[in-house]
Every structure is written in C-alpha cells, then in structure tokens.
Amino acid sequence: MAGLRRTFGRVVWSSVSLIPTVLLSSLLVFAMLTTITGDSLDRLLRDNPDYTYDDYTRLRNLSGFDDPVYVRYVKWASSIGSGQVGYSRLSKIPVTNVVTPRPVHWQFGWPPFSGG
C-alpha cells in the first residue's frame, strides 16, 4: 500500500510540476513570436499598393493586434490549446495541414521489397 501511495504521489507531483513548465514555455514562444520585427499586416501593406493606411488600421483592430499583450496571449494560448493554429498565407491552407506529416503507406509490393 505504501508503494502505491508513493507512486501516486510521484504521478501527482509530475503532473503538477508540468503546469508551470508548459506555461513558461508558452510564454517564451509567445514572446518570441510577438517581438518579430513587423507583423503580417505590415508586410501586407508594404507588398500590396492597393491597401491604404486606413485599411491597415482597420485590419489591425479586427485582428486584435491593438489589444493589450495579456489579452493577445490568452487568445493565442486558447487557440493553440484548441488546435486552431491559423492559416498559412504562403501555402494558402491551414497550418495544421502544413505541419502534419502525410501518412506513408508501406506495401511489400514496393520496388525495394519486390526483388526486382
């Protein structure tokens, strides 16, 4: 019984100590992402002459870039936690489709295994 109690205590301690580690890691990643020089709207304004500064400020407000840092962090962390990591403007598909590996189907009829 004492061994079970000790094991349970270790599992609980490991689970509880994981919370600050995940929180600190997410804060570090968020800080790195937000301190990148220029955001996606800056690039959009620079690369597309059809956008005006009024369009830029409207999009910035709609995207939440004008929100306080703690509000942006909570929104970012909740979207990451729910699996909604955004949309790739480069690939024009959801980011989950870009970073998720494609399944590889191994078959014994594949040339290296077919003997010919």
Backbone bond lengths (Angstrom), bond angles and torsions (degrees), N, CA, C in turn:
res aa  C-N    CA-C-N  psi(-1)  N-CA   C-N-CA  omega(-1)  CA-C   N-CA-C  phi
1 M - - - 1.452 - - 1.535 111.30 -
2 A 1.337 116.26 -37.30 1.462 120.01 -179.27 1.525 110.59 -67.74
3 G 1.343 116.46 -35.64 1.460 119.64 178.34 1.517 111.81 -66.68
4 L 1.321 116.19 -37.55 1.469 120.74 177.97 1.522 110.48 -66.35
5 R 1.330 115.52 -41.05 1.462 120.46 179.48 1.528 110.46 -64.77
6 R 1.336 116.66 -40.98 1.464 121.22 179.02 1.531 110.60 -65.07
7 T 1.324 116.87 -42.82 1.464 120.89 178.58 1.524 110.74 -63.88
8 F 1.325 116.22 -43.51 1.463 119.79 178.12 1.521 110.76 -61.65
9 G 1.328 117.09 -40.70 1.459 121.30 178.16 1.519 112.00 -62.61
10 R 1.326 117.15 -38.98 1.469 120.53 177.72 1.521 111.58 -66.91
11 V 1.327 116.28 -39.89 1.469 120.09 178.67 1.524 110.05 -64.55
12 V 1.320 116.93 -44.09 1.469 120.39 179.18 1.523 109.88 -63.86
13 W 1.348 117.73 -45.45 1.466 120.83 -179.83 1.524 110.93 -61.82
14 S 1.334 117.50 -41.28 1.464 120.90 179.14 1.524 110.61 -64.08
15 S 1.322 116.29 -41.20 1.464 119.98 179.80 1.523 111.35 -66.70
16 V 1.312 116.77 -42.41 1.471 120.56 -179.19 1.527 110.59 -69.07
17 S 1.312 118.04 -38.92 1.462 119.83 -179.63 1.527 111.88 -72.87
18 L 1.314 117.47 -15.79 1.456 121.10 177.66 1.534 111.39 -72.22
19 I 1.321 117.08 -30.11 1.471 121.41 -176.89 1.529 111.99 -60.42
20 P 1.340 120.62 -52.50 1.471 118.33 178.95 1.527 112.79 -65.33
21 T 1.320 117.27 -30.24 1.464 119.82 178.54 1.520 110.73 -65.40
22 V 1.317 116.92 -45.99 1.463 121.09 178.76 1.529 110.35 -65.98
23 L 1.321 117.27 -41.76 1.462 121.01 179.17 1.524 111.06 -62.57
24 L 1.311 117.57 -46.40 1.463 120.93 179.88 1.525 111.15 -65.11
25 S 1.314 116.85 -41.31 1.468 120.32 178.64 1.520 111.01 -63.35
26 S 1.328 116.79 -43.19 1.468 119.11 -179.59 1.529 110.98 -67.21
27 L 1.330 117.07 -36.97 1.467 119.26 176.14 1.523 111.44 -64.01
28 L 1.316 116.80 -39.15 1.459 120.96 178.92 1.532 111.46 -65.09
29 V 1.331 116.64 -45.07 1.469 120.38 178.53 1.525 110.19 -64.01
30 F 1.326 117.61 -43.72 1.464 120.68 178.82 1.526 110.96 -61.77
31 A 1.330 117.04 -41.59 1.465 120.09 179.12 1.524 110.80 -62.84
32 M 1.332 116.92 -41.05 1.464 119.06 178.93 1.522 111.11 -66.50
33 L 1.322 117.08 -40.27 1.466 119.98 -179.64 1.520 112.71 -67.66
34 T 1.317 116.97 -35.35 1.469 119.31 -177.24 1.522 113.18 -83.18
35 T 1.329 117.82 -17.19 1.461 118.63 179.96 1.521 113.13 -94.40
36 I 1.318 116.73 2.02 1.464 119.55 175.19 1.527 107.68 -61.71
37 T 1.309 116.65 135.10 1.456 119.27 -177.52 1.515 110.58 -66.67
38 G 1.299 115.93 120.58 1.456 121.49 -179.76 1.520 111.45 78.44
39 D 1.312 116.02 140.91 1.453 119.65 176.37 1.528 109.03 -106.62
40 S 1.302 115.94 -177.04 1.462 119.96 -176.49 1.525 111.92 -64.34
41 L 1.309 117.42 -28.69 1.467 119.89 179.44 1.526 111.21 -73.69
42 D 1.318 117.19 -32.46 1.468 119.74 175.10 1.525 110.33 -61.06
43 R 1.311 115.33 -44.50 1.464 120.25 179.44 1.535 110.31 -65.46
44 L 1.325 116.95 -40.50 1.461 120.84 179.17 1.526 110.74 -61.21
45 L 1.313 117.06 -42.93 1.458 121.15 178.99 1.525 111.40 -66.94
46 R 1.322 116.30 -39.11 1.451 120.75 -178.46 1.534 112.09 -71.34
47 D 1.334 116.82 -40.99 1.462 120.80 -174.27 1.522 114.39 -84.12
48 N 1.315 118.30 -17.66 1.452 120.80 -175.94 1.525 109.62 -121.55
49 P 1.322 117.72 108.10 1.461 120.04 -177.33 1.533 113.48 -70.11
50 D 1.329 118.35 -12.06 1.464 120.74 -180.00 1.523 112.83 -75.06
51 Y 1.337 117.45 -20.62 1.456 120.22 -179.84 1.518 110.21 -83.65
52 T 1.310 114.95 135.76 1.461 120.88 177.93 1.529 109.16 -98.81
53 Y 1.312 114.97 172.24 1.457 118.86 178.40 1.526 110.36 -66.98
54 D 1.335 118.22 -31.37 1.464 121.15 175.79 1.528 111.08 -63.73
55 D 1.340 116.37 -40.80 1.469 120.23 175.53 1.526 110.11 -61.36
56 Y 1.316 115.29 -41.85 1.462 121.08 -179.71 1.531 110.68 -60.88
57 T 1.319 117.98 -48.54 1.463 120.71 -178.53 1.528 111.27 -66.81
58 R 1.322 117.86 -36.12 1.462 121.10 177.75 1.524 110.54 -65.84
59 L 1.338 116.98 -46.46 1.458 120.83 178.71 1.531 111.65 -65.53
60 R 1.315 116.03 -36.20 1.466 120.40 178.86 1.524 110.51 -64.20
61 N 1.318 116.51 -39.47 1.457 120.96 178.27 1.531 110.61 -69.99
62 L 1.338 117.29 -43.29 1.463 121.14 179.16 1.530 112.24 -65.75
63 S 1.324 117.30 -34.93 1.461 121.38 -178.70 1.518 112.91 -78.15
64 G 1.323 117.43 -13.19 1.454 120.78 178.83 1.509 114.62 88.46
65 F 1.328 118.20 10.85 1.461 120.52 179.24 1.523 112.26 -68.70
66 D 1.322 117.56 -19.11 1.458 121.00 179.27 1.524 112.64 -89.80
67 D 1.329 117.41 -5.29 1.464 121.16 178.29 1.528 109.87 -69.25
68 P 1.334 117.06 157.32 1.470 119.38 174.73 1.530 110.59 -61.61
69 V 1.326 115.82 158.17 1.457 121.31 -175.13 1.521 111.56 -59.51
70 Y 1.318 118.54 -42.43 1.463 119.82 -177.76 1.527 111.62 -66.09
71 V 1.337 118.05 -33.37 1.467 120.86 177.17 1.533 109.58 -68.64
72 R 1.333 116.70 -42.84 1.468 120.07 177.89 1.521 111.20 -63.28
73 Y 1.353 117.52 -38.36 1.459 120.33 178.78 1.531 111.10 -64.06
74 V 1.326 117.28 -45.42 1.465 120.57 -179.31 1.518 110.18 -62.77
75 K 1.335 117.59 -42.75 1.470 120.60 178.13 1.531 110.47 -63.74
76 W 1.332 116.87 -43.43 1.466 121.67 -179.20 1.521 110.54 -64.43
77 A 1.335 117.01 -47.78 1.461 121.00 -177.71 1.530 111.12 -65.00
78 S 1.322 117.63 -38.87 1.464 119.17 179.47 1.528 111.19 -69.19
79 S 1.327 117.66 -35.67 1.464 118.54 177.99 1.534 111.03 -70.68
80 I 1.333 117.37 -37.73 1.461 120.58 176.27 1.530 109.66 -65.17
81 G 1.321 116.10 -42.61 1.461 120.31 179.85 1.516 113.27 -63.96
82 S 1.319 117.07 -29.37 1.467 119.79 179.47 1.525 112.03 -91.50
83 G 1.332 117.29 -0.37 1.461 120.59 176.44 1.518 114.70 88.62
84 Q 1.306 117.94 6.22 1.459 121.79 178.59 1.525 108.23 -98.10
85 V 1.331 115.42 93.62 1.462 119.07 -173.77 1.519 113.38 -98.28
86 G 1.303 118.35 3.80 1.453 120.33 173.77 1.509 114.69 111.90
87 Y 1.314 113.73 -167.12 1.458 122.63 -173.37 1.523 108.39 -128.07
88 S 1.308 116.78 129.95 1.455 120.96 179.20 1.519 109.73 -81.21
89 R 1.317 116.14 117.85 1.471 119.24 178.29 1.518 111.12 -75.07
90 L 1.323 116.29 -25.11 1.456 120.66 179.06 1.531 110.91 -72.78
91 S 1.326 116.53 -49.60 1.466 121.03 -178.38 1.528 112.94 -88.99
92 K 1.330 116.51 -15.08 1.466 123.27 -179.18 1.529 112.60 61.00
93 I 1.323 116.76 35.67 1.457 123.69 175.26 1.529 108.13 -141.21
94 P 1.339 117.70 163.41 1.477 118.86 176.99 1.533 111.55 -59.24
95 V 1.322 115.83 145.58 1.458 121.48 -176.68 1.532 110.74 -61.68
96 T 1.323 117.79 -33.76 1.465 119.39 179.58 1.520 111.06 -60.75
97 N 1.320 118.26 -31.66 1.464 120.76 177.03 1.524 111.59 -73.31
98 V 1.318 116.97 -25.83 1.466 120.75 -179.72 1.527 110.56 -78.11
99 V 1.325 117.25 -44.20 1.460 120.16 -173.31 1.525 114.08 -90.51
100 T 1.321 118.85 -15.92 1.457 121.28 178.76 1.520 109.01 -77.76
101 P 1.321 116.81 125.17 1.468 117.91 -179.72 1.523 111.41 -67.30
102 R 1.304 113.83 146.37 1.461 119.06 177.77 1.526 108.53 -78.72
103 P 1.331 117.29 141.76 1.473 118.59 -179.41 1.522 111.15 -67.83
104 V 1.307 114.85 141.05 1.462 120.90 177.79 1.521 107.00 -107.29
105 H 1.313 116.20 123.97 1.459 120.78 -179.60 1.521 108.56 -101.94
106 W 1.311 115.26 111.21 1.457 119.62 179.17 1.518 108.42 -89.53
107 Q 1.292 115.45 131.52 1.457 120.94 177.39 1.517 107.84 -128.19
108 F 1.319 116.52 148.26 1.463 119.26 179.80 1.521 111.30 -74.52
109 G 1.316 118.08 -9.32 1.462 121.00 176.26 1.515 112.40 -83.63
110 W 1.317 117.17 -1.40 1.459 122.24 -179.88 1.527 108.67 -65.99
111 P 1.333 120.08 139.07 1.464 122.84 -170.72 1.521 117.58 -46.68
112 P 1.359 121.44 -42.47 1.468 117.60 -179.67 1.530 113.33 -64.10
113 F 1.336 116.90 -25.95 1.452 119.96 -178.68 1.534 112.64 -95.55
114 S 1.313 117.50 -10.65 1.469 119.27 -174.40 1.527 112.79 -85.02
115 G 1.319 116.34 -9.88 1.457 119.10 177.16 1.515 113.08 83.51
116 G 1.295 117.46 6.95 1.466 117.49 -178.70 1.425 109.97 -140.06
